Amino acid sequence: MTPSAPLLLTRHALPEFGTHVLSAQWREPRIGIVHLGIGNFHRAHQALYTEEAMLAAGGDWGICGVTLQGDVSKRDALMAQQGLYGVVERGAQGEKVTIARALLEVLAMPHDHEILFARLTDPLVKIVSLTVTEKGYCRDSRTGDVDLEDTLVAHDLAHPETPRSVPGILVAALRRRRANPFTVLSCDNLAHNGAALRQAVCSFARQLDPELGDWIAKEVAFPSTMVDRIVPATTDSERESVVRALGYRDAAPVPCEPFRQWVIEDHFPAGRPAWETAGAQLVDDVTPFELAKLRMLNGTHSTLAYLSMLAGFETIDAAISDPDMHRLIYTMMTDEIAPTLTVPGSLDVLAYRDALLARYANPALKHRCAQIAMDGSQKIPPRLLGTIAARIAQGQPFARLALAVAAWMMFLRGHADDGIRFEIKDPLASRLQALAASAHGEPDALLAALLPVREIFPAELAAHPGLRSALHDALQTLAKGARGAIAAYAG
């Protein structure tokens, strides 16, 4: 007789989950947060902080998650489970499965337009948070204003009542919430994310109604945040983990590391969950924290990703276990990145370095380098070029940082040193690949083709002879093989 398949997760089964929930004491809240971009990161990070805050201090902060991709599969999978899903935390101490409960509803745009706007105009909703990546802000990279050439933006300006873009959705909702505006909380991996989102939203609003744009700029809070947790893509392994732990089937589990961090600018006129009870840091200014993370973690993550794509390392833990790579990243953080940071006394930069190296070495995560290598045109400027500019201003060398940028340039050829091909996933992919192909494998030609791309390289920085020289040397070394370059620059 064939055994029956495990039952799907359901809230009726919560009493059976024992230690696999954060607490047996749980009151179903009403929805107080709408989150745009219901991906793995939010579900392993902010949603857990919010559940823990409600357990500690109460409040109606249930989450309505929204996918903006037009694909209903995630909505349907999560709603079939009544918003439940497993968080599979893996580290040196083993594996832990926790069933998260703060997500109460999932919507898919544009299919659920009316339901979404009913939520957004509900006075109980006091926060609209986002993890949509920088490209979801539809910003002009040169000015920071909304990109008027973006197809979604053009649609929303012509049809403001049926918006599809993030700025369009927020402006349409805020127009209806002038008596009691919600707080807009960016949780994206972007420097000054609150200010960046405010500028995009206000510039969009002014295209429709200058007075509305001015009101949003004055009256709506856009606090900045710094978020951190490594959250890889879901695989069948996580689904199997939930079945093993609970005996129930989960179509949408999330893998993550044990470490997490959330630093939040404490500006919430309409109220907020007591996130500090869950370990979040509420501060007046997140800038020192976000800059440390951007340069130390994100910068070295990208370095690892692009060098690994060339050298043939598939995952971050495999890459950092190579002695030369480990030494390269250690020295890069110690000698080139840390000296550019001014941090509060509560942040020990060198201890932070050591914690990052330990996190990278976590063998349980299998964080794929190809995933980190996506969207390089948007990641390279803040993660690496900003640090290079700081080193130039200090009159200090930046050879390892230049190697990272050069590795990204070589990555655009679309193949590893051994000839294995890979896909370039980037908003500028076709243009960048065409430029890389025009170089015909010549390092100097590659440099000449890519430095004029102003969306990535500011004119003044691109013209700096020190940058050109450092990139030239790095490209020449990489042309002989990435593994040799890693060893040469490990120093």
Protein Blocks (a to p, Z undefined) as FASTA:
>chain_A
ZZdddddddfklmmmnmmmpfbfbdcddddfbdcehiafklmmmmmmmmmmmmmmngpjf
bdcdddfklpaklmmmmmmnnopacdddddfkopaddddfkbmbdcddfklmmmmmmmmm
pmklmbdcddebjklnopafknopacfkbmklmmmmmmmmlcfbfklmmmmmmmmmmmmc
cddddfbdcehklmmmmmmmmmmmmmmommlmmmmmmmpccdddddddddddddfklmmm
mmmmnopacfbbccddfbdcdddddddfnopadfklnopacdfblklmmmmmmmmmmmmm
mmmmmmmmmnopabfklmmmpmklmmmmmmmmmmmmmmmpccdfklcfklmmmmmmmmmm
mmklopafklmmgoklmmmmmmmmmmmmmmmmnopackkmmmmmmmmmmmmnopafkopa
cddddfklmmmmmmmmmnnopaklmmmmmmmmmklmgfklmmpmklmmmmmmmmmmmmno
jklmmmmmnZZ
